[in-house]
Amino acid sequence: MAITYRKETCIFNIETRHTTYQMMADSHGVLLHLYYGPKADGDMDYILTGYDRGFSGSPYDLGNERTYSLDALPQEYPTEGTGDFRSPALIAESADGFRGCDLRYEGYEIFEGKYSLPELPAVYDGQETLKIRLADKAAGLEVELLYGTVEDLDIITRSVVITNRGEKKIHLLKALAANLDFVSGEFDIISFYGRHGMERNLQRRAAGHGEFRIGSRRGTSSHEYNPLLILADRNTTERTGKCLAMEFVYSGGFNASVETDQYNQTRMQMGLAEHDFDYPVAPGESFYVPEVIMSASSEGLGKLSQNLQECVRKHVIRGKWRDIVRPVLLNSWEGCYFSFDGAKIRQLAKNAADLGVDMLVLDDGWFGKRDDDNSGLGDWTANEKKLGGTVKKLSDDIHAMGLLFGIWFEPEMVNEDSDLYRAHPEWALEADGHRPVRSRNQLVLDFSRPEVVDHVYSQVRDIVAQGVDYLKWDYNRSIADVFSHGTKQQGRVLYDYILGLYRFLDRLTKEFPDLLIEGCSGGGGRFDAGMLYYTPQIWCSDNSDAIDRLRIQYGTSFGYPVSAVGAHVSAVPNEQCGRVTSLSVRGTVAMSGTFGYELDPAKLSDEEKAEIREQIGTRRRLAPLINDGLCYRLSDPFTDPVCAWSFVARDGAKAIVNAVTLENHCNNPVSYVVCAGLEAGARYRDAASGKVYPADGLMTVGIPVPNEMGEYRAYTWELEKV
């Protein structure tokens, strides 16, 4: 078994293929963290030390024992009110206003299979589960720590169930899923920051005294910070060194932090945001903290990323589309925006079919009173005059051309100029007597209320049932006015809102199991593992510029698989930044994602159309290896003159190596792309040139990138072992 308990020492041991995780219930019933890292044989309780720390106090039941303080010991799930002045994982407020609890060990259970969480996304098809039960009997509080394993990927998941066993209501003010304490080590923190149109930029900084924290107060995981945090040894690189990660399986607000304390110990945490969180738990009720995925690697950041990518791809994403290469699509948005009618859309579809595209997606503007972004949201009935008939008629016409048909929705939003808002203004998140914050001239529907979810669902399902193969689920603002007319407990609204979103998506995927859903929030504003549980791909960014996308997709690759990355070729000059790049560059970048187009084919030259047909053929030929191969980052687009990456078959028989030049100068030095993941001692032939390369040379010196005139050049080497 991967999970064991040694009764004589009260030590729990969790083993994956290459890692060990260890904790101990000590003689006082406190659950202490001992170890997480490369496989270690034997008990690690020798790391625990005890000294009189002066201002670090001791639990009352230890009497005058001054060498034991929770302010200095590594803990598994620290709480407020125990004398530990570092960041707690749990703050619970009793009915009389006391904020604190003292959790002690009560028992455990080990069983085969991975736990699941009611109404929350979670990793599935794991091997084993460990449940550790802690309790504060005086407070009437029980906490169950959950650990699951996916052994071959070195994945350990964590979640927490908090149950009120008392006679009065309690309030949760902070609830995290994972806490790691390290008694030694000097670390770097790697996080992913950004903004709308430039998400998931990598930031690496040294962990120092004090607390480094990222998170979101926006009601979503956000463009600003992704719910992914990495802790690495200072000398860790892509290929070497120790590192570990936490990734949140949740789409709402979050907190993630790393803190170095007064004794040079490091604490890493992840879980729900404290912002606007005050969740009531009645007697007998339980609260479920969303899950954190953890992984550790001794082979650098590249291996850590592959662990997370494969976990998300095979154990988070579900359904028909999990392992299928996604259809090549043409999205109408940058082709015509709101200015279209049924004839224009049908012509777009005809032109798309002529290029060899698989699917036409009708974006915003097809419903209600919707000729700009100031009205209509909430009224999900087709504008049949504009479409030239029903959605079913349009779908049938497009299907007759040999294409799949997709459509855009923004179900969580409402315009004040809409029939829905006029009928039910109380269904928007806004307080009486206060002017709400508008964003994109829209308000947020209160998905914490089941009746709101049910109403919107009935409209969406009626449209989907008319022959829709693909649904783009958008979300184009943050939540600023956190006030629901459906409850007096406003501190529960943001969490319940996400539960309402998940219920909607779960219901939709069950009723339409063949439907391909792409998540979106102004692009990458809700790019997280929670959404990927329901939507097998997410529009990576509203910024489709190929050069910016190199950086956006680079950061995304640290936690998410290529198959989930919505990426398209768009027109130039680029709509977001005005940059001009070749079709070759745009195609090379977009192929490292789901692949599609955002343009009007009627505006293309014959030469461009021919190149697109060739791109689509190349994509179909390479897609299985891109989807299923191991992804390697071969350079850093934030610092290097060339951005390079590769996909290598798991048996090492084939590889695709891509490179895009970012700099060009007079008398330019030659850049070399150093490969990874090839079979040592083997030889590989490049399909285009026929040249045979020694694998050891490719992985030591690299492939020289041609020095050609002009800005931004793309190169692809298709390598096959000979």
N, C-alpha and C positions, 0 to 999 in steps of 0.2 A: 504493500500500500504506500501511496505517496504521502499520506498524512498519518502520523503516529503520535501516541501519547505515552510517555514513560511515567508510570505511576510513582516510582520511587523518587523521582526528581521533580514531578509535576511539570515536565517540559513537553511542549507541543512542537513537533517538527513537521514542516511541509517541504516536500522534495518535488522539484520539477526536473527536467532533463539535465539542466546545468546549474541549478540554483538551489539554495537552502534558505528556508525562512524558519526562525525559531523564536519562541516566547515561553515564559514560565509564570505559573501562578505561585508566588512565593509563600512563605510561611504565614504571612499576614493576609493572604487572600488577594493581594494586588497583582494584576497581570502586567508583567514587565516584558518589554521587548529586548531580545538578545541579539538577533542577527538577521540580516538579509543581504545575500550576495552570492558569490561563487560557491559551489558545493563544498560543504564543510562536514567532516565526519566527527561526531562527538558533541558533548554538551558545551554550550558557550556561556554558561552561567558564571564562569570565572571572570567575565568582564565587569561584573557588578562590584562596586566599591562603596564603602561607607565611611563618612567623615562628619565631624561636627562642622556644619557650614554656617553657623551663626544665624544669619537672617533667613536661612532656609529651614522652616519649621518642620515638625514631625507630627504624624497622625496622633490623635488623642489617645487611642487605645495602646500605643507603645509606651505609655507612661513617661519616664524620664530618659528614654532612649533618644540620644541626640545625633546619632550617626546615621539615621535613616530618614531621608527626606524625599518626598515626591517632587520637590523642586530640583533635584539633582539626579534622579534615577530615570533610566529610559523606560517609557511606558508604552503600552499597546493602545490604550484609549483614554487619554487624560481628560479630566473634567474640571469644571470650575468649582472652587470651594474646597480643595484638598491641600492647599499650601504650595501648589505648583503654579508659579507666576509666569510661566511660558504660555503660549497660545493653547487654549483648551480645544478639544474636539467636540465637547458637548457642554452646553449651558442649559440647564433646566430650572425653571422658576416654579416654586410651589405656590399653593393657593394663598399662603400668607406673605408671599413676596420674597422669600429667600431664594437666592440664585446659587445653587450648588447641589452637588450630590457626591457621595463617596461610594463608588462601585467596587464590590468585592466579588471574587470568584465563587460561582455556585455549582458549575458542572459543565459538561461538554457532550457533544454527539458527533460521531464521524459516520458518514454514509456514502455509498456510491452515487455518482451522478452529481451534476452541478445544480445548486439551488436556483430557484427563480424568484422574481419579485412581482407581487400582484400590481397590475396597472403601470408597471415601470419596465422599460427595456433593460435587458441584461444579457451577458454572454451566455450562450447555450452550448450543449454538447461537450461539457467538461467532464472530467473523470471523477472527482470526489468533492465532498463538502465537509467542512469543519464548522460546527456551531459551538461557540463558547458563551455561556450564560453568566452575566454579571448582574448584581443587584445591589440596590441601596434599600434595605428593608424599612428603615425609618421613613424614607421619602416615598415608599411604595412604588419604586421605579425599578423596572427590569430592562436590561440592555442585552441583546443577543448580537454578538459579533459573528458575521458570516464570512467564510473564506472558501473560495472555489478554485479549482486548478484546471488548466489546460497544459498538461505536462510537456508535450513535445514542443510547444512554443514558449516555454518558460514564462507562462502567464499565471499570476495569482490574482483573483478578484476579491474585492472587499465590499461589504455592505453592512448596514446596521439596522436592527429592528428595535424600536424603543416602545415599551409597553407600560401603560399606567396600571399598576396593581393596587393602587391606593383607593381612597374613597372620595377624593376631590380632584378637580381638574388641575392639570399641570400645563405649563406653557414651555415650549421649546424655543429658545432664542438663538441657539446655534446647534447645528447637527452636521458633522462631517462624517465621511465614509471611511477615510483612511488617515492614519498617523504613523509615521516612522521616526524613531529616535536613534541617532548614531552617537556613540560616546566618543568617537575619534574620527579623524579624517579632515582633509581640506578639499573643498568642493567648488565646482563651478555650477551655476544655475543657468539652464537654457530654457527660455520662454519664447513665446510667439505673439508679438504685438502687431498692431496695424490700424487700419481705418477703412472706411468704405472705399473699395476700389484698389486697395493695397494691403491685403490681409496677410497674416501669418509670416511677418518678417522675423527672422531669427535674431535673438539677443542672447549673448553669452557674457556672464559677469561672474566675478568671484563672490562666493558666499562670505559674508563678513558679519561682525557683531550687529545685532538688530534683526529686524524682520523684513524680508523681501516678500511682497504680496502682489498677486495679480487677481483679477476677478471681473465680474460684470454686475452692474446695478441696473441693466437695461431690460431685464425680464427675459432675455435670451442670452445664449453663450457669447454673442457679440462679435463684431469686426475687430474690436479693440484688443481683446486677448482671447486666445483659444484655450479651452479647458484641457491643456496638455502641458506638463511640467517635467523637466528632466534634471536630475542631479548627477553630475559626472565628476570623476577625479580630475584634478587640474591638467593632467597630461593626456587625457582621453582624446582620441581622434576618431575619424570615421572607421578605421580598421582595428585600432588597438585601445586598450584601457577599459576601466570599469565605469558603468553608468547604470542608472535605473530611471524609470518613468512612472508617472501617474497620469491616467487619462480618464476623464469623467464621462460616464454614459448618461448624459443629461443635457437638456436643451435650454434650460433656464439659467438664472443667475447662479454664479459659483464663486467660491474663494479657493485659492491655492497659494501656499506660502512655504517659505524656507526661513528658518530662524536659527541663528547661532547664539547660544546663551552665554551666561557669565562664566561657565565652566568649559567653554569651547566645544560644547556638544551641539549637534545639529538636529533640528526637528523639521520634518517635511509633512505637509498636510494637504488634503483636498476634500471638498464637499460643498454643501449648499451655501449660498451667499447669506450673510447675516442681514443684509440690507432689506428692510421691510419684511423681515421674517419674525413672526411671533405666533407660533402654531399651537393651538389648543389641542390637548389630548385628554379626552374624558376618561373616567374610570372604565377599565376593560378594553379601551381602544389601543391600537398600535399605530405607530408611524414608521414608514419605511424610508430610509435614506437611500437615494440613488447610488448606483454602483460605481466603484473606481476599478479600472484595469491597471494592474501593476506588472512590470516586467523588468528584469535585470540582465545585463550583458557584461561579459568579460572580454568581448571582441569588438568593442567600440560602438559608436553611435549607429553605424550601418546595420549591425546585427540587431540592436535594440529596435530600430525602426522596422526591420523585417518581421520581428516578433509581433509588434503592434499592428502592422499592416495585415499580416495573415490572420491575426485574431479578429480584427474588424471584418475582414473579407469573408472568413469562413465560420465565425462564431458570433457575429453581431448582425451583419446583413443576412436577410432571410428571403425565402420565397423563390419563385420561378426565375427571377433575374439575377440571383446571386452569382451564378457561374457562367451566365450567358454573355457573350460579346454583345454590347449594346448596339442598336441600330444607328446608322449614320443619319443625322437629322438636319433639316433646314428649318431654323426658327424665323418667324416672320418679323420679329421686332425691329432689328436694324434694317430690314428690307423695306418696311413701310410704316413703322410705328403705328399711330392710330388711323392713318390715312389709307383705308382700304375698304373694299366692298367684296361681295361674294365673287365677282368676276376676277378681281385682283388676286384673291387668295387661291382661286382655282388655277390661275395662270402661274402663280408661284409654284404650286404643286406640279403643274405640267413641266415647268422648267427644271424643277428639282428632280423629277423622274428622268428627264433627259440627261441629267448629269450622273445618274446612278445612285442618287440619295434614296434612303429607305423610308423616311418619314417626314411629313410636313407638320410643323407645330404652329398653331395659331396662338399668338401671344395676346397681350392686353387689348381690349377694345371691342370685344365681340358681344357684350352683354349689356342689358339695361340701357340707361342713358350714359354712354361712355365714349365720348369722342376726345376726351383729354383726361388728365388724372385728378380732376376736381369733383367728379360725381360718379355715381353708379355702384360703387363698391357695396356689397351686401345684397344686391339685386341680381341673383345668379339665374336669370332667365335670358334666353338668346334674343338678340336684336335681329329678328328674322328679316326685316326690311334691309338691314345692312348686309346680312349674310346671304341674302337671296334665297331664303328658305330656312328650314329647321337645321339644327346641328346634325341631326341624323341624315338629312339630305346632303349636307356638305361632307359629312363623313363618308357616306356611300359614294359620292362622286370622287373623293380622294382615294378611297379603297379601290375603285374601278381603274384608277391609274396605276395600280400596283404598289401604292404607298400605304404605310400606317398613318394614323391621324392622331395628333396630340393637341392639347388645349391648355391654356393658362388660367389659373385661379389664384385669388388671394383671399382665402376663406375667413381669415381671422380679423379682417379689416372692414370698416364701414365709412362711407362718406356721409356728411351731414345732409348733402343733397342726394338722398336715396329714399326709396319707399320704405326700406327697412328702418332707417333711423327715424323717419317721420312717424312710423307706427310704434317703434320701441326705442326711444332715446335712452331709456334706462338700461338697455342692453350694452351700451358702451361703457368703457371704464372712464368715468368722470363723476365728480362730486357735484351735488346740487349747489347752486350759488357760486360756483367757481368756474372760471373760464378754463377749458381744457387746453393742454398743449397740442397744437396741430403739428403734424409732420407729414410732408407730401400731401397736405390738406386732407388728412384722414385720421380717424380715431380707431382705437382698438376695441374689438368686440370682447365681451366678458366670457371667455371660454371656461371660466371657473364655474359657470352656471350650466347645468345639463340641458335646460330648455333652449339655451342659445345654441349650444352644440347640435342639438337635435334638429333645430330649425335649419341651420346652415347645411347640415348633412343631407337633409331631404332634398335641398336644391341641387347640391353638388352631385349626389348620386343619380338624380334624374338626368342630368347632362351626361355624366359618364356612361350611363346605360344606353345612350344613343350612338354607340359605336366608337367611343374614345379608347385609344390604345395606350396613351401616355398623358400624364397630368403633371404640369409644372406647378408646384405649390410654392407660392411666393409669400413674402412677409417683409413689408417695406418701411417699417419704422420701429422705434424702441418704445417701451412702455414707460411713460412719465407719470401719468395720473393713476396711481394704484388705489382705486376705490371702486368697490362693487356694491351695487344695490341689492345683491342677493345674500349678503351676510353682514353681521355686525362685527365679525372678527376679520378686520382688514389685513392682519398679519398672516393670514393663510392664503390670500388671494393669488399671489404669484406662483406658489407651489401647486395650488389647485388648478390654476390656469394651464400649466404644463400637463397635468393629468388629463384635463379636458382635451387638449391637443392630441395626446397619445390615444385617448379613447376614440376620437374621431378617426385618426389614422389606422388604428387597429381594426375598427369596424369597416373602413374602406378597403383595406387589404384583404380582409376575410370575404367581403361581398364580391370583390373584383380581383381574384388572385392572379389574373394575367396582366393586370394593369401595371405599367411601369411608371413609378412616381419619381420625379426629380425634385428634391428640396431646394429651396432658395430663400435667401433673406437679403435682398439687395446684393445678390451674389453670395458671398461667404460669411454673412453675419450670423448664421446658425449652422456652421459646419462642425458637427460634433457626432460622436458615436450614438447618442440618443436618437437623433433624427435618422441616422443610417440604419437603425433597427427597423424602421418603417419605410424609408425611401432609400433604395439601394444606390442612389447617386445624388450628388448635390452640386448645383452650379457654383463653381469654385470662386468666382469673382465676377462682378459686373464689368470689371476691366478686362477686355479681351485683347489688349495689346500684347503681342507675342513676347516682347522684351520684358515688360513688367510681369507677365505670366511666368516667365522663367523663375523669377524670385518668389512669386506667390506659390507656384507648384512645388518649388524646392522646399519651402517651409512646411507646406501641407504634407509632403512625403514623410516627415518625421513621425506622423501618427496615423496616416490614413492611406488606403490602397489606391493605386492608379485607377482601378475600375470604378471607384466612387467619385472621381474628379470630373465634373462637367467642364469640358473644354471645347471651344469652337474656333474656327477660322472666321474672322470678320473682315469687313471691307477696310480699305485704306484710302486716304489718311484715317487712322484709327479714330473712332467716335469719342473715345475717352481722353486721349492725350495728343492726337494729331500726328503720331509717328507713322512713317511709311516703312513697311518691311515687305519683303518678297513673299509670294505665295509659298515658296519653299520653306522659309523660316516659319511662317504662320502654321503651315501644315505639320512640320516637324514637332513644334511645341504642342499643338492640339492633339496629335496622335498619342501623346502621353497622358491621355484622359479618355473620356467617353467618345469624343470626336463628333463634330458636326459643323454647320455653317450658319453665320448670321450676316446675310447679305441678300441683295436682289440679283439673281442670275441674269436678268435681262440687261443689267448694266455691265456685264462681263464681256471681254473680247473673246473671239474664237480661240485665241491662244490660251487665255485664262481658263476657258471651259475645258479645253483639252487637258490642261495641267490638273484641274480639279478631278476630272475623270480618272486620271492616272493616280492622283493622291488617294482617291477612294479605293481603287484596286489595291494599292500598296497597303492601305489601312486594313483591308479585309485579309490580306495575306499575313500581315504581321500581328494582327490583333490577338490571336491566341497566345503568342509568346509575351506580348505586352501585358495581357491580363493575368496570365498564370506564372510568368517568370519571376525571378527574384530581382527586385529593383535596387540598383546601386547608384548613389550619388558620387560622381567622379570629380567634381569641382564645386567651388562655392561662387554662385553668380553675384554675390555681394562684394567679393574681393578679387576674383580671378578674371583675366581677360577673355576666358572662354567658359561657357556653361556647358558641362558635359554630364551625361547620365547614361545608364545602360539597363537592359533587361536580359537576364541570363537564364536559360532553361535549367530546371532543377537538376538534370543529369549532366549539365555542362556541355551538351552537344551543340547548342546554338546560342548566339548572343546578338543583340542589337545595340550598337554604340552610337549615341547621338551627340552632336556638338553644335553649338551656336556661338559665333564670335561676337563679343561685346565691345571690343576695342580694335581699332585699326590705326596704325601710325606709319609714317615714313620709315623705311628700313626696319620693319617690324621684327622683333624676335619671334622665333618659332615656338608655338605652344605645343605641348604634348599631352594627349589624353591618356592617363594611366588607368588601365582597365582593372577590373576586380571580378572575382567569382569564376574565372575560367579554370579549366583543369590543368594543374601544374604538369609540365612535361609534354603537353599535347601541342598540336599545331592546328591553326585555324585559317581557313580560306575566306577571303572577302568576296562576296557574290558579284560585286560590280567590276572589280579590277582583276579578279582571279589570283591576286597576290596571296601567298601563304605566309602567315606570321607565326613565330613561336610564342606560345602562351606566356612563358616566363618573361620574354621580352616585353610583351604587351602589358604585363602586370608589374614591370619594374621601370622600364623607360617610357613606354606608351606609344601611341600612334601620333605622328606629326600632323598637325592641322595645317592644311595648305594656306600659304600667304597669298591672298587674292585681293585685288583692288575692290573697294566698295565697303560700305558699312553693313554689318549684320549678314553673315553667311551661315548657312546650315549644312551640316554634313551627317551622313548616316553610313555606318559600316555594318553590313549584315555578315556575321561571321558564323562559319560552320566547321565543326571539328572534322579533320581529315585523318 
